[in-house]
């Protein structure tokens, strides 16, 4: 491999382009589901703090349940079902 700075710049540009293609080719549903799974498992909780981890998991699960119940209630009130 040569020590030509132009070649190094071209290689860096090619790597950056490949990284953008990989990032942009992810499916919307797949990336959204991955982020949702990380959110509901409490992966953003501090390491080693089990109480914080389970508190986040329980709270987020209860909030999801609340959204589902409220959506059902709204549908019932609007006579959608």
PyMOL commands that set and color helices and strands:
alter all, ss='L'
color gray80, all
select helices_A, chain A and resi 5-24+28-40+50-77
alter helices_A, ss='H'
color red, helices_A
deselect
rebuild
show_as cartoon
